[in-house]
Amino acid sequence: MTVSVARSGFQISVTQLIGLLVGIAGFCLPLVITIDGLSPAGHRMFAIFILAIVLWVSEAVPMHATAMLVMLLMVLMLSRQAPVALTSGIDRQVLLNYKDIFATMADPVIILFLGGFFLAAGASKFKLDHSLSAVVLRPFGSRPPMVLMGLMLVTAIFSMFMSNTATTATMMAVAIPVMASLPTGDRMRTGLAMAIPFAANIGGIGTPIGTPPNAIALGALSSAKAADPTLMYQIPSFLHWTMGAVPLMLVFLAICWALLAGFYRSDQKSIKLELKSAFDKSPKAIIFYVTFILTVVLWLTEAIHGMNSNLIGFVPVVILLCTRVFTVKDVQELDWHVLWLVAGGIALGLGIGQTGMDKWFIGLFPWESMSPGIIVATLALAALTMGTFISHSATANLMVPIGIALAKSPEISVSPIEAGIWIAVGSSLAMALPISTPPNAIAFSTGAVKVKDMALIGGIIGIVTWGILVIVGPWFWRLLGIIPA
């Protein structure tokens, strides 16, 4: 049911309208009541935080619009440049400079992600994704389980460098003809439909640019360290993240494949794939191929040349624009709203730390009585649970700042890197419902997947991979030196 405003074409569902009203009420509540232990500035930040939660959950306004609203409210209510009447009674020492708030829109992590967007858009523009799919899938043969494995592996690899949604849309174009070739009632149809989004969600874990939660975690870690130079940790480089995440990603992918191949066996002995590789050999395509390879090589050899991965992310942007491989139209079609969403999350974390809201929130729970393993498991499970019902990006935006603030507490023996990244990865493992993530919604729209199928397999994958993440992950990342021992 929707509510319409005549002539304007504006429509809002009842759920969204309720979310808008609840968000406004939640925003006002901390401004009119006194909460013990929370500073005046913290009350204001808590009001903004509640509003962000409700609007992101209900999507009463677009998610990127909520991110921008967060930044505007912080400027008006918590910056030294706000009107005096709006900041009276607030200690100016805790107020932010408005430049710092707006600087989150050009945070180095945003530049890293922008480079990833250029590479992903170029791969789509020159059909590199389809051509590579044809080449990579050939060795897997025609047996149904092997075809399933091939599709999942290719999807996961693409998702390491492209958005999960774009990867799913691309690979669904490959999977749908395969599904159509199977007889009506063949269970492999359902397995193939779910394999693509599940593999895309898992594949996004593999690199810092694979999915927005990764960028949100890195941005928050960077901001926390800039605000407190005493924090003794190194932000993971592109190579370090990939070294730590790809082995976990492959294990998660194998578990997902085994479940889908076991639950959704095909009656067919073989499946025929109609794939043709036709690489674009135009000068612009060749420039893009060289740029893509150069960028990835630079990312993976950061320790040798010393260039920061965020700086490297700007390389494809400049090359593709200067060589006119990318036109103004290509730039306009990038997912700028995703960058705004990430920027809003970084700004939210900045405000939570500056106003002391993080310390107040952490003090509500007896974290000091928990072991480091239990704390990490709890944070990752909370992210997994929340990410099942709201977007992964919103989950990371809301939880990463809290997790990092908790890890900064001297009573807690957990690294901020561990807290922030495990929340990001935990949110990416949430895929039990069509609403959990856009790739799931794309698969559900094919009609080959029922909610109960997605809930069963997605739920099992989420719980099993969460267990591996919190038990094996910290040990493995410490072994690689990414997390301090």
C-alpha positions in Angstrom: 0.0 0.0 0.0 1.3 3.4 -0.9 0.4 7.0 -0.1 0.5 9.4 -3.0 0.8 13.1 -3.3 -1.2 14.4 -6.2 0.5 15.8 -9.4 4.0 15.4 -7.9 4.2 11.7 -8.6 5.6 11.2 -5.1 4.7 7.9 -3.5 5.6 6.5 -0.1 4.5 3.1 1.4 2.8 2.8 4.7 5.9 1.2 6.1 8.0 4.1 4.9 5.6 6.6 6.3 5.6 4.9 9.7 9.4 4.7 9.5 9.6 8.4 8.8 7.3 9.3 11.8 9.2 6.9 14.1 12.5 8.3 13.0 11.4 11.8 13.7 10.1 10.8 17.1 13.3 8.9 17.9 15.3 11.9 16.8 13.4 14.2 19.2 13.5 11.8 22.2 17.2 12.3 23.3 16.8 16.0 22.8 14.0 16.3 25.4 15.1 13.8 28.0 18.3 13.4 30.0 20.3 10.2 29.8 22.7 9.4 32.6 26.3 9.4 31.6 25.7 11.0 28.2 27.1 14.4 27.5 24.9 17.2 25.8 26.8 16.7 22.6 26.3 12.9 23.0 22.6 13.4 23.3 22.6 15.2 20.0 24.7 12.5 18.3 22.4 9.8 19.8 19.4 11.6 18.2 21.1 11.6 14.8 22.1 7.9 15.3 18.5 6.9 16.1 17.2 8.8 13.1 19.8 7.1 10.8 18.9 3.6 12.1 15.2 4.0 11.6 15.6 5.6 8.1 18.1 3.0 7.0 15.9 0.1 8.2 12.6 1.5 6.8 14.1 3.1 3.8 11.6 5.9 4.3 14.1 8.0 2.2 16.8 6.6 0.0 19.8 5.3 1.9 22.3 7.7 0.4 19.9 10.6 1.2 20.0 9.5 4.8 23.8 9.5 4.7 23.7 13.1 3.5 21.1 14.0 6.1 23.4 12.7 8.8 26.2 15.0 7.6 23.9 18.0 7.4 22.6 17.5 10.9 26.1 17.0 12.3 27.1 20.3 10.7 24.1 22.2 12.1 24.1 20.6 15.5 27.7 19.5 16.3 30.1 21.8 14.4 31.8 25.0 15.5 30.5 26.7 12.4 26.9 26.1 13.2 24.6 29.0 14.2 25.3 29.9 17.8 21.7 29.4 18.8 21.9 25.7 17.7 25.1 24.9 19.7 24.4 26.8 22.9 25.2 24.8 26.0 27.6 22.5 24.2 31.3 22.4 25.1 33.1 23.8 22.1 36.0 21.4 22.7 33.9 18.5 21.5 32.4 20.3 18.5 33.7 19.3 15.1 35.1 21.5 12.3 32.6 21.4 9.5 35.5 20.8 7.1 36.2 17.5 8.8 32.6 16.4 8.3 32.5 17.3 4.7 36.0 15.9 4.2 34.5 12.4 4.7 33.1 12.7 1.1 36.7 12.7 -0.2 38.1 10.3 2.4 41.0 8.2 0.9 38.8 5.1 1.1 36.3 6.9 -1.1 39.0 7.3 -3.7 39.9 3.7 -3.4 36.3 2.7 -4.0 36.0 5.2 -6.9 38.9 3.4 -8.6 37.1 0.1 -8.2 34.0 1.6 -9.7 35.9 2.8 -12.8 37.4 -0.7 -13.3 34.0 -2.4 -12.8 32.2 0.0 -15.2 35.0 -0.5 -17.8 34.7 -4.3 -17.6 31.0 -4.0 -18.3 31.5 -1.4 -21.1 33.9 -3.5 -23.0 32.1 -6.8 -22.2 35.2 -8.1 -20.4 33.1 -9.9 -17.8 31.2 -12.0 -20.5 34.3 -12.8 -22.4 36.2 -13.9 -19.3 33.2 -16.0 -18.2 33.3 -17.9 -21.4 37.1 -18.6 -21.1 37.0 -19.5 -17.4 34.0 -21.7 -17.4 35.2 -24.0 -20.2 37.5 -26.1 -18.1 34.6 -27.1 -15.7 32.9 -29.3 -18.3 29.2 -30.0 -18.5 28.4 -32.1 -15.3 25.8 -30.1 -13.3 27.9 -29.9 -10.0 30.9 -28.7 -12.0 28.9 -26.2 -13.9 27.6 -24.9 -10.6 31.1 -24.7 -9.2 32.3 -22.8 -12.3 29.5 -20.3 -12.2 30.1 -19.6 -8.5 33.9 -19.3 -8.8 33.6 -16.8 -11.7 31.0 -14.8 -9.9 33.1 -14.6 -6.7 36.2 -13.5 -8.7 34.2 -10.8 -10.5 32.7 -9.7 -7.2 36.1 -9.0 -5.8 36.4 -6.1 -8.2 32.8 -5.3 -9.2 29.8 -4.5 -7.0 27.9 -7.5 -5.8 24.7 -6.3 -7.5 26.4 -5.6 -10.9 28.2 -9.0 -10.7 24.9 -10.8 -10.0 23.1 -9.0 -12.9 25.9 -10.0 -15.2 26.2 -13.6 -14.2 22.4 -14.1 -14.1 22.5 -13.4 -17.8 24.8 -16.4 -18.1 22.8 -18.6 -15.7 19.3 -18.0 -16.9 19.8 -19.7 -20.3 21.3 -22.7 -18.4 18.3 -22.8 -16.0 16.0 -22.6 -19.0 17.7 -25.6 -20.6 16.8 -27.8 -17.6 13.4 -29.6 -17.4 10.6 -28.0 -15.4 10.8 -29.2 -11.8 14.6 -29.9 -11.9 15.9 -28.7 -8.5 19.1 -27.5 -10.0 17.2 -24.5 -11.3 16.8 -23.3 -7.8 20.4 -24.1 -6.9 21.8 -22.2 -9.9 19.5 -19.1 -9.1 20.8 -19.0 -5.5 24.4 -19.8 -6.4 25.0 -16.5 -8.2 23.9 -14.0 -5.4 25.5 -16.2 -2.7 28.8 -16.3 -4.5 28.7 -12.6 -5.2 28.1 -11.8 -1.5 30.9 -14.1 -0.5 33.3 -12.9 -3.2 32.9 -9.3 -2.1 34.8 -10.2 1.0 38.0 -10.9 -0.9 39.2 -7.3 -1.5 38.8 -3.9 0.1 36.8 -2.7 -3.0 34.6 -5.8 -3.2 31.7 -4.4 -1.2 30.8 -1.2 0.6 31.1 -2.7 4.2 34.8 -3.3 3.5 35.3 0.4 2.6 33.2 1.5 5.6 35.4 -0.5 7.9 38.7 0.8 6.4 37.4 4.3 6.5 36.4 4.1 10.1 39.7 2.5 11.1 41.6 5.3 9.3 39.5 8.0 11.0 39.9 6.4 14.4 43.7 6.3 14.1 43.9 9.9 12.7 41.9 11.1 15.7 44.0 9.1 18.2 47.7 8.7 17.2 48.3 6.5 20.2 46.4 3.6 18.6 49.1 1.1 17.6 47.8 -0.7 14.5 48.4 -0.6 10.8 45.5 -0.3 8.4 45.5 -3.4 6.2 46.9 -2.8 2.7 45.1 -4.1 -0.4 47.5 -7.1 -0.5 47.2 -7.9 3.3 43.4 -7.8 3.1 43.4 -10.0 0.0 45.9 -12.5 1.6 43.7 -12.7 4.7 40.3 -12.7 3.1 40.6 -14.8 0.0 41.4 -18.1 1.8 38.4 -17.5 4.0 36.3 -16.6 0.9 37.3 -19.8 -0.8 36.4 -21.9 2.2 33.0 -20.1 2.5 32.5 -20.6 -1.3 33.2 -24.4 -1.0 30.7 -24.8 1.8 28.1 -22.9 -0.2 28.7 -25.0 -3.3 28.5 -28.3 -1.3 25.2 -27.3 0.2 23.7 -26.2 -3.1 25.0 -29.2 -5.0 23.7 -31.5 -2.2 20.3 -30.0 -1.7 19.6 -29.2 -5.4 20.8 -32.2 -7.4 20.0 -32.3 -11.1 18.4 -35.2 -12.9 20.5 -34.4 -16.0 23.8 -35.9 -16.7 25.2 -32.9 -18.4 24.4 -29.2 -19.0 25.3 -27.4 -22.2 26.7 -23.9 -21.8 26.4 -21.6 -24.8 29.3 -19.2 -24.2 31.4 -17.3 -26.7 34.5 -15.3 -25.9 34.9 -12.2 -28.1 37.3 -9.8 -26.6 37.0 -6.2 -27.7 40.2 -5.3 -29.6 39.5 -1.6 -30.1 42.2 0.8 -29.0 40.1 2.0 -26.1 39.4 -1.5 -24.9 43.2 -2.3 -25.0 43.9 0.8 -23.0 41.3 -0.4 -20.4 42.8 -3.9 -20.3 46.3 -2.5 -19.6 44.9 -0.1 -17.0 43.0 -2.9 -15.2 46.1 -5.1 -15.1 48.4 -2.3 -14.0 46.0 -1.2 -11.2 45.6 -4.7 -9.8 49.4 -5.4 -10.0 50.1 -2.1 -8.2 47.6 -3.1 -5.5 49.2 -6.5 -5.0 52.7 -5.1 -4.9 52.1 -2.2 -2.5 54.9 -3.5 -0.2 57.4 -3.2 -3.0 56.7 0.2 -4.5 55.3 1.9 -1.3 52.3 3.5 -3.0 49.2 3.5 -0.7 46.3 1.4 -2.0 44.0 4.5 -1.8 46.4 6.4 -4.1 46.6 3.5 -6.5 42.8 3.6 -6.7 43.1 7.1 -8.3 45.3 5.7 -11.1 42.6 4.2 -13.3 40.4 7.2 -12.7 43.0 9.5 -14.2 44.2 7.2 -17.0 40.7 6.3 -18.3 39.6 10.0 -18.2 42.8 11.4 -19.8 42.8 8.8 -22.6 39.0 9.5 -23.2 38.3 5.8 -22.6 35.7 7.1 -20.2 33.4 9.9 -21.4 31.2 12.2 -19.3 28.3 9.9 -19.8 30.3 7.0 -18.4 31.2 9.0 -15.3 27.6 10.1 -14.8 26.5 6.4 -14.8 28.8 5.4 -11.9 27.1 4.5 -8.6 27.9 7.8 -6.9 25.1 7.2 -4.4 27.1 4.3 -3.0 30.1 6.5 -2.3 27.8 9.0 -0.6 26.5 6.2 1.6 30.0 5.2 2.6 30.9 8.9 3.3 27.8 9.2 5.5 29.0 6.1 7.5 32.4 7.6 8.0 30.9 10.9 9.2 28.7 9.0 11.6 31.7 7.2 13.1 33.5 10.6 13.4 30.6 12.1 15.3 30.1 9.1 17.6 33.8 9.2 18.6 34.1 13.0 19.0 31.0 13.4 21.2 31.8 10.5 23.6 28.6 8.6 22.6 30.8 5.6 21.9 32.1 5.4 25.5 28.6 5.9 26.9 27.2 3.1 24.7 30.1 0.7 25.6 29.5 1.4 29.3 26.0 -0.1 29.0 27.3 -3.6 28.7 29.8 -5.7 30.8 32.3 -6.2 28.0 35.2 -6.4 30.4 33.8 -9.7 31.7 33.9 -11.3 28.3 36.8 -13.0 26.6 38.2 -11.4 23.4 36.8 -14.4 21.4 33.3 -13.9 22.8 33.4 -10.2 22.1 34.5 -10.8 18.4 31.9 -13.5 18.0 29.2 -11.3 19.5 30.0 -8.4 17.2 30.1 -10.6 14.1 26.9 -12.3 15.1 25.1 -9.0 15.7 26.3 -7.8 12.2 25.1 -11.1 10.6 21.7 -10.8 12.3 21.2 -7.1 11.5 22.4 -7.6 7.9 19.7 -10.2 7.4 17.0 -7.6 7.7 18.6 -4.4 6.6 21.3 -3.7 3.9 24.8 -4.8 4.6 26.0 -1.2 4.0 23.6 0.2 6.6 24.6 -2.6 9.1 28.3 -1.7 8.7 27.6 2.1 8.9 25.8 1.6 12.2 27.9 -1.1 13.9 31.5 -0.5 12.7 32.0 2.8 14.7 30.6 1.1 17.8 32.8 -2.0 17.4 36.0 0.1 16.9 35.2 2.3 19.8 34.7 -0.8 22.0 38.1 -2.2 20.8 39.8 1.1 21.8 38.8 0.6 25.4 41.8 -0.3 27.6 39.8 -3.0 29.4 39.2 -4.8 26.1 41.9 -7.0 24.5 40.5 -6.8 21.0 42.2 -5.0 18.1 40.2 -2.3 16.4 41.1 -4.0 13.1 39.6 -7.2 14.3 36.4 -5.5 15.5 35.8 -3.4 12.5 36.6 -5.9 9.8 34.8 -8.8 11.4 31.7 -6.7 11.6 32.1 -5.8 7.9 32.6 -9.5 6.9 29.8 -10.7 9.2 27.4 -8.3 7.5 28.4 -9.7 4.1 27.6 -13.2 5.2 23.9 -12.3 5.9 21.9 -13.7 2.9 19.0 -15.6 4.3 16.2 -13.4 2.9 15.4 -11.7 -0.4 15.6 -8.3 1.4 19.1 -9.1 2.9 20.9 -7.8 -0.2 20.1 -6.7 -3.8 21.8 -9.8 -5.3 19.3 -12.0 -3.3 16.4 -9.8 -4.6 17.6 -10.3 -8.2 17.7 -14.1 -7.7 14.3 -14.1 -6.1 12.8 -12.1 -9.0 13.6 -15.0 -11.4 10.8 -17.0 -9.8 13.0 -20.0 -9.4 13.7 -19.4 -5.7 11.2 -19.6 -2.8 11.8 -17.7 0.4 12.0 -21.0 2.4 14.8 -22.2 0.1 16.8 -19.0 0.6 16.1 -18.9 4.3 17.3 -22.5 4.8 20.5 -22.4 2.7 21.3 -18.8 3.4 20.7 -19.4 7.2 23.0 -22.5 7.2 25.7 -20.7 5.3 25.5 -17.7 7.6 25.8 -19.7 10.8 28.5 -22.1 9.5 30.7 -19.3 8.0 30.2 -17.1 11.1 31.6 -20.0 13.2 34.6 -20.3 10.9 35.1 -16.6 10.8 35.3 -16.1 14.5 37.2 -19.3 15.3 39.7 -19.5 12.5 39.7 -16.0 11.2 41.5 -14.2 14.1 44.1 -16.9 14.3 44.8 -16.9 10.6 45.0 -13.1 10.4 47.4 -13.0 13.3 49.5 -15.7 11.7 49.8 -13.4 8.6 50.6 -10.4 10.9 47.5 -8.4 9.8 46.1 -8.4 13.3 48.6 -7.7 16.1 49.3 -10.7 18.3 
